[in-house]
Amino acid sequence: MAFFRRKPMDKNRKPASNALFRRKKFCRFTAEKVKEIDYKDLDVLKDFISENGKIIPSRITGTKAHYQRQLNVAIKRARFLALLHYTDLHE
């Protein structure tokens, strides 16, 4: 069985020097104390849809799983009722 040696850490190097600045993720709905996500609130729903029309995953947005499930249902309902476009090409 092969063992891999770890490279010794350079103590002079800062950990964030080679990475881009990343903002701490937080759940927007928990911070605002939202009970339910409404499919009629299009401004909120558009923030969680990519330019291709895909729903942005919670690992990127920081949304908690409880709210991510509600968000998915709300976006799909709004699309079905033609409140939201499936893609930006359908404008």
PDB file of N, CA, C and O in Angstrom:
ATOM      1  N   MET A   1       0.843  -1.173   0.000  1.00  0.00           N
ATOM      2  CA  MET A   1       0.000   0.000   0.000  1.00  0.00           C
ATOM      3  C   MET A   1       0.892   1.241   0.000  1.00  0.00           C
ATOM      4  O   MET A   1       1.814   1.357   0.808  1.00  0.00           O
ATOM      5  N   ALA A   2       0.611   2.143  -0.896  1.00  0.00           N
ATOM      6  CA  ALA A   2       1.451   3.319  -1.043  1.00  0.00           C
ATOM      7  C   ALA A   2       0.969   4.438  -0.123  1.00  0.00           C
ATOM      8  O   ALA A   2      -0.230   4.668   0.039  1.00  0.00           O
ATOM      9  N   PHE A   3       1.936   5.120   0.470  1.00  0.00           N
ATOM     10  CA  PHE A   3       1.639   6.273   1.297  1.00  0.00           C
ATOM     11  C   PHE A   3       2.156   7.512   0.589  1.00  0.00           C
ATOM     12  O   PHE A   3       3.256   7.522   0.038  1.00  0.00           O
ATOM     13  N   PHE A   4       1.352   8.536   0.616  1.00  0.00           N
ATOM     14  CA  PHE A   4       1.738   9.781  -0.020  1.00  0.00           C
ATOM     15  C   PHE A   4       2.173  10.777   1.050  1.00  0.00           C
ATOM     16  O   PHE A   4       1.511  10.947   2.073  1.00  0.00           O
ATOM     17  N   ARG A   5       3.274  11.411   0.793  1.00  0.00           N
ATOM     18  CA  ARG A   5       3.745  12.414   1.729  1.00  0.00           C
ATOM     19  C   ARG A   5       3.091  13.756   1.416  1.00  0.00           C
ATOM     20  O   ARG A   5       2.952  14.160   0.261  1.00  0.00           O
ATOM     21  N   ARG A   6       2.710  14.404   2.459  1.00  0.00           N
ATOM     22  CA  ARG A   6       2.163  15.739   2.278  1.00  0.00           C
ATOM     23  C   ARG A   6       3.311  16.732   2.181  1.00  0.00           C
ATOM     24  O   ARG A   6       4.346  16.585   2.831  1.00  0.00           O
ATOM     25  N   LYS A   7       3.100  17.731   1.365  1.00  0.00           N
ATOM     26  CA  LYS A   7       4.116  18.766   1.251  1.00  0.00           C
ATOM     27  C   LYS A   7       4.061  19.635   2.499  1.00  0.00           C
ATOM     28  O   LYS A   7       2.977  19.952   2.990  1.00  0.00           O
ATOM     29  N   PRO A   8       5.207  20.015   3.007  1.00  0.00           N
ATOM     30  CA  PRO A   8       5.192  20.886   4.195  1.00  0.00           C
ATOM     31  C   PRO A   8       4.592  22.245   3.842  1.00  0.00           C
ATOM     32  O   PRO A   8       4.864  22.800   2.778  1.00  0.00           O
ATOM     33  N   MET A   9       3.785  22.764   4.742  1.00  0.00           N
ATOM     34  CA  MET A   9       3.125  24.046   4.513  1.00  0.00           C
ATOM     35  C   MET A   9       4.146  25.174   4.641  1.00  0.00           C
ATOM     36  O   MET A   9       4.980  25.183   5.546  1.00  0.00           O
ATOM     37  N   ASP A  10       4.058  26.099   3.734  1.00  0.00           N
ATOM     38  CA  ASP A  10       4.915  27.269   3.789  1.00  0.00           C
ATOM     39  C   ASP A  10       4.300  28.240   4.786  1.00  0.00           C
ATOM     40  O   ASP A  10       3.179  28.708   4.584  1.00  0.00           O
ATOM     41  N   LYS A  11       5.020  28.548   5.857  1.00  0.00           N
ATOM     42  CA  LYS A  11       4.445  29.375   6.913  1.00  0.00           C
ATOM     43  C   LYS A  11       4.364  30.847   6.537  1.00  0.00           C
ATOM     44  O   LYS A  11       3.645  31.614   7.177  1.00  0.00           O
ATOM     45  N   ASN A  12       5.089  31.239   5.515  1.00  0.00           N
ATOM     46  CA  ASN A  12       5.059  32.635   5.100  1.00  0.00           C
ATOM     47  C   ASN A  12       3.881  32.919   4.164  1.00  0.00           C
ATOM     48  O   ASN A  12       3.489  34.072   3.987  1.00  0.00           O
ATOM     49  N   ARG A  13       3.336  31.894   3.582  1.00  0.00           N
ATOM     50  CA  ARG A  13       2.259  32.067   2.613  1.00  0.00           C
ATOM     51  C   ARG A  13       0.917  32.231   3.318  1.00  0.00           C
ATOM     52  O   ARG A  13       0.603  31.497   4.255  1.00  0.00           O
ATOM     53  N   LYS A  14       0.145  33.184   2.865  1.00  0.00           N
ATOM     54  CA  LYS A  14      -1.188  33.400   3.429  1.00  0.00           C
ATOM     55  C   LYS A  14      -2.161  32.445   2.752  1.00  0.00           C
ATOM     56  O   LYS A  14      -2.037  32.210   1.549  1.00  0.00           O
ATOM     57  N   PRO A  15      -3.125  31.885   3.479  1.00  0.00           N
ATOM     58  CA  PRO A  15      -4.029  30.901   2.877  1.00  0.00           C
ATOM     59  C   PRO A  15      -4.938  31.476   1.795  1.00  0.00           C
ATOM     60  O   PRO A  15      -5.313  30.754   0.871  1.00  0.00           O
ATOM     61  N   ALA A  16      -5.300  32.747   1.883  1.00  0.00           N
ATOM     62  CA  ALA A  16      -6.226  33.324   0.903  1.00  0.00           C
ATOM     63  C   ALA A  16      -5.504  34.035  -0.231  1.00  0.00           C
ATOM     64  O   ALA A  16      -6.145  34.639  -1.090  1.00  0.00           O
ATOM     65  N   SER A  17      -4.184  33.969  -0.244  1.00  0.00           N
ATOM     66  CA  SER A  17      -3.449  34.725  -1.256  1.00  0.00           C
ATOM     67  C   SER A  17      -3.630  34.135  -2.655  1.00  0.00           C
ATOM     68  O   SER A  17      -3.620  34.875  -3.639  1.00  0.00           O
ATOM     69  N   ASN A  18      -3.794  32.828  -2.755  1.00  0.00           N
ATOM     70  CA  ASN A  18      -3.943  32.220  -4.075  1.00  0.00           C
ATOM     71  C   ASN A  18      -5.402  32.007  -4.474  1.00  0.00           C
ATOM     72  O   ASN A  18      -5.675  31.643  -5.618  1.00  0.00           O
ATOM     73  N   ALA A  19      -6.324  32.221  -3.575  1.00  0.00           N
ATOM     74  CA  ALA A  19      -7.744  32.028  -3.878  1.00  0.00           C
ATOM     75  C   ALA A  19      -8.432  33.384  -4.009  1.00  0.00           C
ATOM     76  O   ALA A  19      -7.954  34.393  -3.491  1.00  0.00           O
ATOM     77  N   LEU A  20      -9.547  33.386  -4.701  1.00  0.00           N
ATOM     78  CA  LEU A  20     -10.334  34.601  -4.814  1.00  0.00           C
ATOM     79  C   LEU A  20     -11.064  34.861  -3.511  1.00  0.00           C
ATOM     80  O   LEU A  20     -11.317  33.944  -2.730  1.00  0.00           O
ATOM     81  N   PHE A  21     -11.399  36.124  -3.285  1.00  0.00           N
ATOM     82  CA  PHE A  21     -12.160  36.466  -2.080  1.00  0.00           C
ATOM     83  C   PHE A  21     -13.556  35.878  -2.191  1.00  0.00           C
ATOM     84  O   PHE A  21     -14.242  36.080  -3.193  1.00  0.00           O
ATOM     85  N   ARG A  22     -13.972  35.162  -1.179  1.00  0.00           N
ATOM     86  CA  ARG A  22     -15.307  34.566  -1.178  1.00  0.00           C
ATOM     87  C   ARG A  22     -16.082  35.057   0.029  1.00  0.00           C
ATOM     88  O   ARG A  22     -15.608  35.021   1.164  1.00  0.00           O
ATOM     89  N   ARG A  23     -17.274  35.510  -0.253  1.00  0.00           N
ATOM     90  CA  ARG A  23     -18.140  35.978   0.822  1.00  0.00           C
ATOM     91  C   ARG A  23     -18.712  34.766   1.568  1.00  0.00           C
ATOM     92  O   ARG A  23     -18.970  33.720   0.972  1.00  0.00           O
ATOM     93  N   LYS A  24     -18.903  34.925   2.866  1.00  0.00           N
ATOM     94  CA  LYS A  24     -19.456  33.849   3.663  1.00  0.00           C
ATOM     95  C   LYS A  24     -20.895  33.595   3.241  1.00  0.00           C
ATOM     96  O   LYS A  24     -21.691  34.528   3.133  1.00  0.00           O
ATOM     97  N   LYS A  25     -21.222  32.342   3.005  1.00  0.00           N
ATOM     98  CA  LYS A  25     -22.573  31.988   2.578  1.00  0.00           C
ATOM     99  C   LYS A  25     -23.519  32.004   3.771  1.00  0.00           C
ATOM    100  O   LYS A  25     -23.172  31.562   4.866  1.00  0.00           O
ATOM    101  N   PHE A  26     -24.701  32.514   3.539  1.00  0.00           N
ATOM    102  CA  PHE A  26     -25.716  32.484   4.579  1.00  0.00           C
ATOM    103  C   PHE A  26     -27.080  32.317   3.914  1.00  0.00           C
ATOM    104  O   PHE A  26     -27.260  32.645   2.741  1.00  0.00           O
ATOM    105  N   CYS A  27     -28.018  31.811   4.671  1.00  0.00           N
ATOM    106  CA  CYS A  27     -29.363  31.606   4.145  1.00  0.00           C
ATOM    107  C   CYS A  27     -30.128  32.916   4.231  1.00  0.00           C
ATOM    108  O   CYS A  27     -30.379  33.438   5.317  1.00  0.00           O
ATOM    109  N   ARG A  28     -30.490  33.429   3.084  1.00  0.00           N
ATOM    110  CA  ARG A  28     -31.207  34.698   2.998  1.00  0.00           C
ATOM    111  C   ARG A  28     -32.585  34.611   3.647  1.00  0.00           C
ATOM    112  O   ARG A  28     -33.057  35.580   4.241  1.00  0.00           O
ATOM    113  N   PHE A  29     -33.218  33.467   3.533  1.00  0.00           N
ATOM    114  CA  PHE A  29     -34.575  33.299   4.050  1.00  0.00           C
ATOM    115  C   PHE A  29     -34.582  33.161   5.570  1.00  0.00           C
ATOM    116  O   PHE A  29     -35.520  33.613   6.227  1.00  0.00           O
ATOM    117  N   THR A  30     -33.557  32.545   6.129  1.00  0.00           N
ATOM    118  CA  THR A  30     -33.449  32.447   7.578  1.00  0.00           C
ATOM    119  C   THR A  30     -33.175  33.821   8.171  1.00  0.00           C
ATOM    120  O   THR A  30     -33.729  34.172   9.213  1.00  0.00           O
ATOM    121  N   ALA A  31     -32.324  34.599   7.512  1.00  0.00           N
ATOM    122  CA  ALA A  31     -31.997  35.935   8.004  1.00  0.00           C
ATOM    123  C   ALA A  31     -33.220  36.844   7.996  1.00  0.00           C
ATOM    124  O   ALA A  31     -33.384  37.671   8.893  1.00  0.00           O
ATOM    125  N   GLU A  32     -34.080  36.698   6.990  1.00  0.00           N
ATOM    126  CA  GLU A  32     -35.290  37.519   6.892  1.00  0.00           C
ATOM    127  C   GLU A  32     -36.471  36.903   7.628  1.00  0.00           C
ATOM    128  O   GLU A  32     -37.552  37.491   7.663  1.00  0.00           O
ATOM    129  N   LYS A  33     -36.278  35.728   8.214  1.00  0.00           N
ATOM    130  CA  LYS A  33     -37.311  34.999   8.961  1.00  0.00           C
ATOM    131  C   LYS A  33     -38.560  34.767   8.126  1.00  0.00           C
ATOM    132  O   LYS A  33     -39.672  35.098   8.536  1.00  0.00           O
ATOM    133  N   VAL A  34     -38.356  34.191   6.947  1.00  0.00           N
ATOM    134  CA  VAL A  34     -39.448  33.895   6.017  1.00  0.00           C
ATOM    135  C   VAL A  34     -40.090  32.569   6.423  1.00  0.00           C
ATOM    136  O   VAL A  34     -39.391  31.596   6.705  1.00  0.00           O
ATOM    137  N   LYS A  35     -41.398  32.537   6.450  1.00  0.00           N
ATOM    138  CA  LYS A  35     -42.103  31.284   6.764  1.00  0.00           C
ATOM    139  C   LYS A  35     -42.171  30.387   5.535  1.00  0.00           C
ATOM    140  O   LYS A  35     -41.783  29.220   5.585  1.00  0.00           O
ATOM    141  N   GLU A  36     -42.667  30.941   4.430  1.00  0.00           N
ATOM    142  CA  GLU A  36     -42.786  30.181   3.186  1.00  0.00           C
ATOM    143  C   GLU A  36     -42.353  31.042   2.017  1.00  0.00           C
ATOM    144  O   GLU A  36     -42.483  32.266   2.048  1.00  0.00           O
ATOM    145  N   ILE A  37     -41.837  30.391   0.985  1.00  0.00           N
ATOM    146  CA  ILE A  37     -41.453  31.091  -0.234  1.00  0.00           C
ATOM    147  C   ILE A  37     -42.629  31.040  -1.184  1.00  0.00           C
ATOM    148  O   ILE A  37     -43.145  29.963  -1.482  1.00  0.00           O
ATOM    149  N   ASP A  38     -43.056  32.195  -1.663  1.00  0.00           N
ATOM    150  CA  ASP A  38     -44.238  32.296  -2.497  1.00  0.00           C
ATOM    151  C   ASP A  38     -43.848  32.292  -3.973  1.00  0.00           C
ATOM    152  O   ASP A  38     -42.882  32.947  -4.363  1.00  0.00           O
ATOM    153  N   TYR A  39     -44.582  31.570  -4.775  1.00  0.00           N
ATOM    154  CA  TYR A  39     -44.283  31.488  -6.206  1.00  0.00           C
ATOM    155  C   TYR A  39     -44.604  32.795  -6.933  1.00  0.00           C
ATOM    156  O   TYR A  39     -44.160  32.993  -8.064  1.00  0.00           O
ATOM    157  N   LYS A  40     -45.364  33.687  -6.301  1.00  0.00           N
ATOM    158  CA  LYS A  40     -45.725  34.959  -6.920  1.00  0.00           C
ATOM    159  C   LYS A  40     -44.690  36.054  -6.689  1.00  0.00           C
ATOM    160  O   LYS A  40     -44.779  37.130  -7.280  1.00  0.00           O
ATOM    161  N   ASP A  41     -43.713  35.785  -5.837  1.00  0.00           N
ATOM    162  CA  ASP A  41     -42.657  36.759  -5.541  1.00  0.00           C
ATOM    163  C   ASP A  41     -41.517  36.577  -6.544  1.00  0.00           C
ATOM    164  O   ASP A  41     -40.504  35.949  -6.239  1.00  0.00           O
ATOM    165  N   LEU A  42     -41.694  37.128  -7.727  1.00  0.00           N
ATOM    166  CA  LEU A  42     -40.786  36.874  -8.843  1.00  0.00           C
ATOM    167  C   LEU A  42     -39.416  37.492  -8.660  1.00  0.00           C
ATOM    168  O   LEU A  42     -38.428  36.948  -9.154  1.00  0.00           O
ATOM    169  N   ASP A  43     -39.330  38.618  -7.960  1.00  0.00           N
ATOM    170  CA  ASP A  43     -38.024  39.251  -7.752  1.00  0.00           C
ATOM    171  C   ASP A  43     -37.095  38.357  -6.938  1.00  0.00           C
ATOM    172  O   ASP A  43     -35.897  38.290  -7.213  1.00  0.00           O
ATOM    173  N   VAL A  44     -37.634  37.681  -5.954  1.00  0.00           N
ATOM    174  CA  VAL A  44     -36.830  36.760  -5.145  1.00  0.00           C
ATOM    175  C   VAL A  44     -36.460  35.529  -5.959  1.00  0.00           C
ATOM    176  O   VAL A  44     -35.317  35.074  -5.909  1.00  0.00           O
ATOM    177  N   LEU A  45     -37.402  34.993  -6.699  1.00  0.00           N
ATOM    178  CA  LEU A  45     -37.147  33.775  -7.465  1.00  0.00           C
ATOM    179  C   LEU A  45     -36.100  33.989  -8.553  1.00  0.00           C
ATOM    180  O   LEU A  45     -35.301  33.093  -8.825  1.00  0.00           O
ATOM    181  N   LYS A  46     -36.097  35.162  -9.175  1.00  0.00           N
ATOM    182  CA  LYS A  46     -35.135  35.439 -10.244  1.00  0.00           C
ATOM    183  C   LYS A  46     -33.695  35.470  -9.742  1.00  0.00           C
ATOM    184  O   LYS A  46     -32.763  35.219 -10.506  1.00  0.00           O
ATOM    185  N   ASP A  47     -33.512  35.779  -8.452  1.00  0.00           N
ATOM    186  CA  ASP A  47     -32.169  35.801  -7.882  1.00  0.00           C
ATOM    187  C   ASP A  47     -31.566  34.403  -7.785  1.00  0.00           C
ATOM    188  O   ASP A  47     -30.347  34.263  -7.691  1.00  0.00           O
ATOM    189  N   PHE A  48     -32.399  33.376  -7.808  1.00  0.00           N
ATOM    190  CA  PHE A  48     -31.933  32.006  -7.644  1.00  0.00           C
ATOM    191  C   PHE A  48     -31.988  31.207  -8.942  1.00  0.00           C
ATOM    192  O   PHE A  48     -31.934  29.977  -8.925  1.00  0.00           O
ATOM    193  N   ILE A  49     -32.094  31.911 -10.062  1.00  0.00           N
ATOM    194  CA  ILE A  49     -32.088  31.260 -11.371  1.00  0.00           C
ATOM    195  C   ILE A  49     -30.896  31.797 -12.150  1.00  0.00           C
ATOM    196  O   ILE A  49     -30.673  33.007 -12.203  1.00  0.00           O
ATOM    197  N   SER A  50     -30.129  30.891 -12.755  1.00  0.00           N
ATOM    198  CA  SER A  50     -28.968  31.317 -13.533  1.00  0.00           C
ATOM    199  C   SER A  50     -29.417  31.934 -14.849  1.00  0.00           C
ATOM    200  O   SER A  50     -30.601  31.905 -15.184  1.00  0.00           O
ATOM    201  N   GLU A  51     -28.472  32.491 -15.590  1.00  0.00           N
ATOM    202  CA  GLU A  51     -28.826  33.110 -16.866  1.00  0.00           C
ATOM    203  C   GLU A  51     -29.259  32.075 -17.900  1.00  0.00           C
ATOM    204  O   GLU A  51     -29.906  32.417 -18.889  1.00  0.00           O
ATOM    205  N   ASN A  52     -28.902  30.808 -17.672  1.00  0.00           N
ATOM    206  CA  ASN A  52     -29.348  29.737 -18.559  1.00  0.00           C
ATOM    207  C   ASN A  52     -30.755  29.263 -18.215  1.00  0.00           C
ATOM    208  O   ASN A  52     -31.368  28.524 -18.985  1.00  0.00           O
ATOM    209  N   GLY A  53     -31.268  29.684 -17.060  1.00  0.00           N
ATOM    210  CA  GLY A  53     -32.595  29.261 -16.634  1.00  0.00           C
ATOM    211  C   GLY A  53     -32.572  28.128 -15.629  1.00  0.00           C
ATOM    212  O   GLY A  53     -33.622  27.619 -15.238  1.00  0.00           O
ATOM    213  N   LYS A  54     -31.371  27.725 -15.204  1.00  0.00           N
ATOM    214  CA  LYS A  54     -31.275  26.640 -14.227  1.00  0.00           C
ATOM    215  C   LYS A  54     -31.390  27.183 -12.807  1.00  0.00           C
ATOM    216  O   LYS A  54     -31.029  28.327 -12.535  1.00  0.00           O
ATOM    217  N   ILE A  55     -31.898  26.345 -11.909  1.00  0.00           N
ATOM    218  CA  ILE A  55     -31.989  26.713 -10.500  1.00  0.00           C
ATOM    219  C   ILE A  55     -30.598  26.568  -9.894  1.00  0.00           C
ATOM    220  O   ILE A  55     -29.959  25.525 -10.032  1.00  0.00           O
ATOM    221  N   ILE A  56     -30.137  27.616  -9.225  1.00  0.00           N
ATOM    222  CA  ILE A  56     -28.791  27.606  -8.640  1.00  0.00           C
ATOM    223  C   ILE A  56     -28.809  26.744  -7.383  1.00  0.00           C
ATOM    224  O   ILE A  56     -29.685  26.924  -6.536  1.00  0.00           O
ATOM    225  N   PRO A  57     -27.861  25.803  -7.237  1.00  0.00           N
ATOM    226  CA  PRO A  57     -27.868  24.896  -6.083  1.00  0.00           C
ATOM    227  C   PRO A  57     -27.529  25.612  -4.771  1.00  0.00           C
ATOM    228  O   PRO A  57     -26.917  26.680  -4.763  1.00  0.00           O
ATOM    229  N   SER A  58     -27.944  24.992  -3.674  1.00  0.00           N
ATOM    230  CA  SER A  58     -27.764  25.606  -2.359  1.00  0.00           C
ATOM    231  C   SER A  58     -26.301  25.659  -1.937  1.00  0.00           C
ATOM    232  O   SER A  58     -25.937  26.491  -1.106  1.00  0.00           O
ATOM    233  N   ARG A  59     -25.460  24.799  -2.484  1.00  0.00           N
ATOM    234  CA  ARG A  59     -24.039  24.861  -2.111  1.00  0.00           C
ATOM    235  C   ARG A  59     -23.385  26.124  -2.643  1.00  0.00           C
ATOM    236  O   ARG A  59     -22.333  26.534  -2.151  1.00  0.00           O
ATOM    237  N   ILE A  60     -23.996  26.742  -3.639  1.00  0.00           N
ATOM    238  CA  ILE A  60     -23.485  28.002  -4.171  1.00  0.00           C
ATOM    239  C   ILE A  60     -24.174  29.191  -3.492  1.00  0.00           C
ATOM    240  O   ILE A  60     -23.512  30.168  -3.141  1.00  0.00           O
ATOM    241  N   THR A  61     -25.486  29.115  -3.306  1.00  0.00           N
ATOM    242  CA  THR A  61     -26.219  30.243  -2.737  1.00  0.00           C
ATOM    243  C   THR A  61     -26.176  30.277  -1.215  1.00  0.00           C
ATOM    244  O   THR A  61     -26.331  31.345  -0.623  1.00  0.00           O
ATOM    245  N   GLY A  62     -25.970  29.129  -0.568  1.00  0.00           N
ATOM    246  CA  GLY A  62     -25.948  29.075   0.884  1.00  0.00           C
ATOM    247  C   GLY A  62     -27.320  28.881   1.500  1.00  0.00           C
ATOM    248  O   GLY A  62     -27.462  28.957   2.720  1.00  0.00           O
ATOM    249  N   THR A  63     -28.322  28.635   0.691  1.00  0.00           N
ATOM    250  CA  THR A  63     -29.684  28.439   1.180  1.00  0.00           C
ATOM    251  C   THR A  63     -29.792  27.112   1.931  1.00  0.00           C
ATOM    252  O   THR A  63     -29.223  26.107   1.506  1.00  0.00           O
ATOM    253  N   LYS A  64     -30.513  27.113   3.029  1.00  0.00           N
ATOM    254  CA  LYS A  64     -30.708  25.878   3.788  1.00  0.00           C
ATOM    255  C   LYS A  64     -31.603  24.925   3.013  1.00  0.00           C
ATOM    256  O   LYS A  64     -32.372  25.346   2.149  1.00  0.00           O
ATOM    257  N   ALA A  65     -31.499  23.639   3.326  1.00  0.00           N
ATOM    258  CA  ALA A  65     -32.209  22.605   2.576  1.00  0.00           C
ATOM    259  C   ALA A  65     -33.724  22.790   2.634  1.00  0.00           C
ATOM    260  O   ALA A  65     -34.414  22.569   1.639  1.00  0.00           O
ATOM    261  N   HIS A  66     -34.232  23.186   3.773  1.00  0.00           N
ATOM    262  CA  HIS A  66     -35.676  23.395   3.944  1.00  0.00           C
ATOM    263  C   HIS A  66     -36.178  24.450   2.961  1.00  0.00           C
ATOM    264  O   HIS A  66     -37.210  24.264   2.315  1.00  0.00           O
ATOM    265  N   TYR A  67     -35.454  25.544   2.853  1.00  0.00           N
ATOM    266  CA  TYR A  67     -35.850  26.620   1.952  1.00  0.00           C
ATOM    267  C   TYR A  67     -35.518  26.315   0.501  1.00  0.00           C
ATOM    268  O   TYR A  67     -36.200  26.792  -0.406  1.00  0.00           O
ATOM    269  N   GLN A  68     -34.481  25.529   0.276  1.00  0.00           N
ATOM    270  CA  GLN A  68     -34.131  25.163  -1.100  1.00  0.00           C
ATOM    271  C   GLN A  68     -35.238  24.314  -1.724  1.00  0.00           C
ATOM    272  O   GLN A  68     -35.546  24.467  -2.906  1.00  0.00           O
ATOM    273  N   ARG A  69     -35.837  23.421  -0.934  1.00  0.00           N
ATOM    274  CA  ARG A  69     -36.952  22.618  -1.444  1.00  0.00           C
ATOM    275  C   ARG A  69     -38.148  23.505  -1.774  1.00  0.00           C
ATOM    276  O   ARG A  69     -38.784  23.334  -2.814  1.00  0.00           O
ATOM    277  N   GLN A  70     -38.452  24.449  -0.891  1.00  0.00           N
ATOM    278  CA  GLN A  70     -39.551  25.379  -1.160  1.00  0.00           C
ATOM    279  C   GLN A  70     -39.255  26.231  -2.384  1.00  0.00           C
ATOM    280  O   GLN A  70     -40.149  26.520  -3.180  1.00  0.00           O
ATOM    281  N   LEU A  71     -38.013  26.626  -2.528  1.00  0.00           N
ATOM    282  CA  LEU A  71     -37.605  27.450  -3.665  1.00  0.00           C
ATOM    283  C   LEU A  71     -37.768  26.694  -4.976  1.00  0.00           C
ATOM    284  O   LEU A  71     -38.234  27.259  -5.965  1.00  0.00           O
ATOM    285  N   ASN A  72     -37.387  25.422  -4.990  1.00  0.00           N
ATOM    286  CA  ASN A  72     -37.546  24.600  -6.189  1.00  0.00           C
ATOM    287  C   ASN A  72     -39.012  24.484  -6.602  1.00  0.00           C
ATOM    288  O   ASN A  72     -39.345  24.625  -7.779  1.00  0.00           O
ATOM    289  N   VAL A  73     -39.876  24.229  -5.636  1.00  0.00           N
ATOM    290  CA  VAL A  73     -41.307  24.096  -5.923  1.00  0.00           C
ATOM    291  C   VAL A  73     -41.872  25.427  -6.417  1.00  0.00           C
ATOM    292  O   VAL A  73     -42.658  25.457  -7.364  1.00  0.00           O
ATOM    293  N   ALA A  74     -41.473  26.524  -5.776  1.00  0.00           N
ATOM    294  CA  ALA A  74     -41.985  27.845  -6.167  1.00  0.00           C
ATOM    295  C   ALA A  74     -41.547  28.221  -7.578  1.00  0.00           C
ATOM    296  O   ALA A  74     -42.341  28.762  -8.348  1.00  0.00           O
ATOM    297  N   ILE A  75     -40.295  27.943  -7.925  1.00  0.00           N
ATOM    298  CA  ILE A  75     -39.796  28.255  -9.267  1.00  0.00           C
ATOM    299  C   ILE A  75     -40.517  27.408 -10.309  1.00  0.00           C
ATOM    300  O   ILE A  75     -40.894  27.912 -11.367  1.00  0.00           O
ATOM    301  N   LYS A  76     -40.710  26.136 -10.020  1.00  0.00           N
ATOM    302  CA  LYS A  76     -41.382  25.254 -10.979  1.00  0.00           C
ATOM    303  C   LYS A  76     -42.848  25.636 -11.160  1.00  0.00           C
ATOM    304  O   LYS A  76     -43.378  25.537 -12.267  1.00  0.00           O
ATOM    305  N   ARG A  77     -43.509  26.069 -10.090  1.00  0.00           N
ATOM    306  CA  ARG A  77     -44.896  26.529 -10.205  1.00  0.00           C
ATOM    307  C   ARG A  77     -44.978  27.803 -11.031  1.00  0.00           C
ATOM    308  O   ARG A  77     -45.853  27.945 -11.885  1.00  0.00           O
ATOM    309  N   ALA A  78     -44.060  28.727 -10.770  1.00  0.00           N
ATOM    310  CA  ALA A  78     -44.066  29.992 -11.506  1.00  0.00           C
ATOM    311  C   ALA A  78     -43.782  29.766 -12.987  1.00  0.00           C
ATOM    312  O   ALA A  78     -44.340  30.461 -13.836  1.00  0.00           O
ATOM    313  N   ARG A  79     -42.931  28.815 -13.299  1.00  0.00           N
ATOM    314  CA  ARG A  79     -42.666  28.486 -14.700  1.00  0.00           C
ATOM    315  C   ARG A  79     -43.904  27.880 -15.357  1.00  0.00           C
ATOM    316  O   ARG A  79     -44.256  28.231 -16.483  1.00  0.00           O
ATOM    317  N   PHE A  80     -44.552  26.976 -14.650  1.00  0.00           N
ATOM    318  CA  PHE A  80     -45.731  26.301 -15.197  1.00  0.00           C
ATOM    319  C   PHE A  80     -46.860  27.295 -15.463  1.00  0.00           C
ATOM    320  O   PHE A  80     -47.590  27.167 -16.446  1.00  0.00           O
ATOM    321  N   LEU A  81     -46.999  28.279 -14.589  1.00  0.00           N
ATOM    322  CA  LEU A  81     -48.049  29.286 -14.734  1.00  0.00           C
ATOM    323  C   LEU A  81     -47.618  30.449 -15.633  1.00  0.00           C
ATOM    324  O   LEU A  81     -48.332  31.444 -15.751  1.00  0.00           O
ATOM    325  N   ALA A  82     -46.456  30.321 -16.261  1.00  0.00           N
ATOM    326  CA  ALA A  82     -45.907  31.318 -17.193  1.00  0.00           C
ATOM    327  C   ALA A  82     -45.604  32.649 -16.519  1.00  0.00           C
ATOM    328  O   ALA A  82     -45.645  33.694 -17.168  1.00  0.00           O
ATOM    329  N   LEU A  83     -45.302  32.621 -15.226  1.00  0.00           N
ATOM    330  CA  LEU A  83     -44.863  33.828 -14.537  1.00  0.00           C
ATOM    331  C   LEU A  83     -43.364  34.036 -14.732  1.00  0.00           C
ATOM    332  O   LEU A  83     -42.874  35.165 -14.728  1.00  0.00           O
ATOM    333  N   LEU A  84     -42.650  32.933 -14.901  1.00  0.00           N
ATOM    334  CA  LEU A  84     -41.206  32.958 -15.165  1.00  0.00           C
ATOM    335  C   LEU A  84     -40.926  32.260 -16.483  1.00  0.00           C
ATOM    336  O   LEU A  84     -41.648  31.348 -16.885  1.00  0.00           O
ATOM    337  N   HIS A  85     -39.873  32.698 -17.146  1.00  0.00           N
ATOM    338  CA  HIS A  85     -39.441  32.032 -18.370  1.00  0.00           C
ATOM    339  C   HIS A  85     -38.619  30.803 -18.012  1.00  0.00           C
ATOM    340  O   HIS A  85     -37.959  30.768 -16.974  1.00  0.00           O
ATOM    341  N   TYR A  86     -38.664  29.797 -18.877  1.00  0.00           N
ATOM    342  CA  TYR A  86     -37.823  28.622 -18.662  1.00  0.00           C
ATOM    343  C   TYR A  86     -36.367  28.960 -18.938  1.00  0.00           C
ATOM    344  O   TYR A  86     -35.476  28.465 -18.247  1.00  0.00           O
ATOM    345  N   THR A  87     -36.113  29.800 -19.940  1.00  0.00           N
ATOM    346  CA  THR A  87     -34.771  30.310 -20.221  1.00  0.00           C
ATOM    347  C   THR A  87     -34.889  31.781 -20.592  1.00  0.00           C
ATOM    348  O   THR A  87     -35.992  32.293 -20.784  1.00  0.00           O
ATOM    349  N   ASP A  88     -33.754  32.457 -20.693  1.00  0.00           N
ATOM    350  CA  ASP A  88     -33.771  33.860 -21.097  1.00  0.00           C
ATOM    351  C   ASP A  88     -34.070  34.029 -22.575  1.00  0.00           C
ATOM    352  O   ASP A  88     -34.392  35.130 -23.020  1.00  0.00           O
ATOM    353  N   LEU A  89     -33.970  32.963 -23.333  1.00  0.00           N
ATOM    354  CA  LEU A  89     -34.204  33.045 -24.763  1.00  0.00           C
ATOM    355  C   LEU A  89     -35.686  33.177 -25.109  1.00  0.00           C
ATOM    356  O   LEU A  89     -36.028  33.498 -26.248  1.00  0.00           O
ATOM    357  N   HIS A  90     -36.569  32.933 -24.139  1.00  0.00           N
ATOM    358  CA  HIS A  90     -38.008  32.961 -24.392  1.00  0.00           C
ATOM    359  C   HIS A  90     -38.656  34.309 -24.103  1.00  0.00           C
ATOM    360  O   HIS A  90     -39.863  34.366 -23.871  1.00  0.00           O
ATOM    361  N   GLU A  91     -37.895  35.386 -24.111  1.00  0.00           N
ATOM    362  CA  GLU A  91     -38.483  36.682 -23.774  1.00  0.00           C
ATOM    363  C   GLU A  91     -39.220  37.301 -24.899  1.00  0.00           C
ATOM    364  O   GLU A  91     -39.766  38.395 -24.752  1.00  0.00           O
TER     365      GLU A  91
END
